[in-house]
Amino acid sequence: MSVLQDSPAWVSGLIIVLSVFSSILVVSIFSVQAKSECDISGVWNHSAKPAELLIDLNKSEITVYSHDNNKKHLG
Protein backbone atom coordinates (compact mmCIF):
# COMPACT_ATOMS: atom_id res chain seq x y z
CA MET A 1 0.00 0.00 0.00
CA SER A 2 1.17 3.50 -0.72
CA VAL A 3 1.38 6.24 1.88
CA LEU A 4 -1.30 8.30 0.07
CA GLN A 5 -3.87 5.51 0.32
CA ASP A 6 -3.51 5.44 4.12
CA SER A 7 -3.51 9.25 4.51
CA PRO A 8 -6.54 11.47 5.14
CA ALA A 9 -8.13 13.08 2.08
CA TRP A 10 -6.77 16.54 2.95
CA VAL A 11 -3.20 15.24 2.63
CA SER A 12 -3.86 14.12 -0.95
CA GLY A 13 -5.44 17.49 -1.69
CA LEU A 14 -2.47 19.31 -0.18
CA ILE A 15 -0.04 17.30 -2.28
CA ILE A 16 -2.01 18.14 -5.43
CA VAL A 17 -2.08 21.86 -4.55
CA LEU A 18 1.66 21.88 -3.86
CA SER A 19 2.35 20.08 -7.14
CA VAL A 20 0.31 22.64 -9.09
CA PHE A 21 1.93 25.54 -7.24
CA SER A 22 5.45 24.24 -7.85
CA SER A 23 4.66 23.75 -11.56
CA ILE A 24 3.43 27.35 -11.82
CA LEU A 25 6.53 28.57 -10.01
CA VAL A 26 8.86 26.71 -12.39
CA VAL A 27 7.04 28.06 -15.46
CA SER A 28 7.16 31.59 -14.06
CA ILE A 29 10.90 31.41 -13.43
CA PHE A 30 11.59 30.18 -16.95
CA SER A 31 9.29 32.86 -18.42
CA VAL A 32 11.28 35.62 -16.69
CA GLN A 33 14.55 34.13 -17.93
CA ALA A 34 13.25 33.80 -21.48
CA LYS A 35 12.04 37.39 -21.48
CA SER A 36 15.41 38.73 -20.38
CA GLU A 37 17.42 36.53 -22.77
CA CYS A 38 15.24 36.75 -25.88
CA ASP A 39 14.04 40.21 -26.86
CA ILE A 40 11.59 39.95 -29.76
CA SER A 41 10.52 43.60 -29.59
CA GLY A 42 9.94 45.29 -32.91
CA VAL A 43 7.63 45.23 -35.93
CA TRP A 44 6.52 41.77 -37.07
CA ASN A 45 4.45 40.66 -40.07
CA HIS A 46 1.17 38.91 -39.28
CA SER A 47 1.25 35.32 -40.58
CA ALA A 48 -2.29 35.24 -42.01
CA LYS A 49 -3.16 38.89 -42.80
CA PRO A 50 -1.54 41.82 -44.59
CA ALA A 51 -0.76 43.48 -41.27
CA GLU A 52 2.22 44.39 -39.13
CA LEU A 53 2.30 44.11 -35.34
CA LEU A 54 4.41 46.19 -32.99
CA ILE A 55 5.68 44.08 -30.07
CA ASP A 56 6.95 45.91 -26.98
CA LEU A 57 8.11 43.55 -24.23
CA ASN A 58 8.94 46.45 -21.89
CA LYS A 59 5.24 47.37 -21.83
CA SER A 60 4.10 43.73 -22.31
CA GLU A 61 1.84 44.68 -25.21
CA ILE A 62 1.26 44.05 -28.90
CA THR A 63 -0.41 46.69 -31.08
CA VAL A 64 -1.41 46.82 -34.74
CA TYR A 65 1.27 48.84 -36.53
CA SER A 66 -0.34 48.72 -39.98
CA HIS A 67 -3.22 46.83 -41.60
CA ASP A 68 -3.66 46.95 -45.37
CA ASN A 69 -7.24 45.56 -45.37
CA ASN A 70 -8.57 47.86 -42.65
CA LYS A 71 -6.83 51.16 -41.98
CA LYS A 72 -9.12 51.83 -38.96
CA HIS A 73 -7.65 48.91 -37.01
CA LEU A 74 -4.47 50.64 -35.93
CA GLY A 75 -3.24 50.90 -32.36
C-alpha positions as CSV (number, residue, x, y, z in Angstrom):
1,M,0.0,0.0,0.0
2,S,1.2,3.5,-0.7
3,V,1.4,6.2,1.9
4,L,-1.3,8.3,0.1
5,Q,-3.9,5.5,0.3
6,D,-3.5,5.4,4.1
7,S,-3.5,9.3,4.5
8,P,-6.5,11.5,5.1
9,A,-8.1,13.1,2.1
10,W,-6.8,16.5,2.9
11,V,-3.2,15.2,2.6
12,S,-3.9,14.1,-1.0
13,G,-5.4,17.5,-1.7
14,L,-2.5,19.3,-0.2
15,I,0.0,17.3,-2.3
16,I,-2.0,18.1,-5.4
17,V,-2.1,21.9,-4.6
18,L,1.7,21.9,-3.9
19,S,2.3,20.1,-7.1
20,V,0.3,22.6,-9.1
21,F,1.9,25.5,-7.2
22,S,5.4,24.2,-7.9
23,S,4.7,23.8,-11.6
24,I,3.4,27.3,-11.8
25,L,6.5,28.6,-10.0
26,V,8.9,26.7,-12.4
27,V,7.0,28.1,-15.5
28,S,7.2,31.6,-14.1
29,I,10.9,31.4,-13.4
30,F,11.6,30.2,-17.0
31,S,9.3,32.9,-18.4
32,V,11.3,35.6,-16.7
33,Q,14.6,34.1,-17.9
34,A,13.3,33.8,-21.5
35,K,12.0,37.4,-21.5
36,S,15.4,38.7,-20.4
37,E,17.4,36.5,-22.8
38,C,15.2,36.7,-25.9
39,D,14.0,40.2,-26.9
40,I,11.6,40.0,-29.8
41,S,10.5,43.6,-29.6
42,G,9.9,45.3,-32.9
43,V,7.6,45.2,-35.9
44,W,6.5,41.8,-37.1
45,N,4.4,40.7,-40.1
46,H,1.2,38.9,-39.3
47,S,1.2,35.3,-40.6
48,A,-2.3,35.2,-42.0
49,K,-3.2,38.9,-42.8
50,P,-1.5,41.8,-44.6
51,A,-0.8,43.5,-41.3
52,E,2.2,44.4,-39.1
53,L,2.3,44.1,-35.3
54,L,4.4,46.2,-33.0
55,I,5.7,44.1,-30.1
56,D,7.0,45.9,-27.0
57,L,8.1,43.6,-24.2
58,N,8.9,46.4,-21.9
59,K,5.2,47.4,-21.8
60,S,4.1,43.7,-22.3
61,E,1.8,44.7,-25.2
62,I,1.3,44.0,-28.9
63,T,-0.4,46.7,-31.1
64,V,-1.4,46.8,-34.7
65,Y,1.3,48.8,-36.5
66,S,-0.3,48.7,-40.0
67,H,-3.2,46.8,-41.6
68,D,-3.7,47.0,-45.4
69,N,-7.2,45.6,-45.4
70,N,-8.6,47.9,-42.7
71,K,-6.8,51.2,-42.0
72,K,-9.1,51.8,-39.0
73,H,-7.6,48.9,-37.0
74,L,-4.5,50.6,-35.9
75,G,-3.2,50.9,-32.4
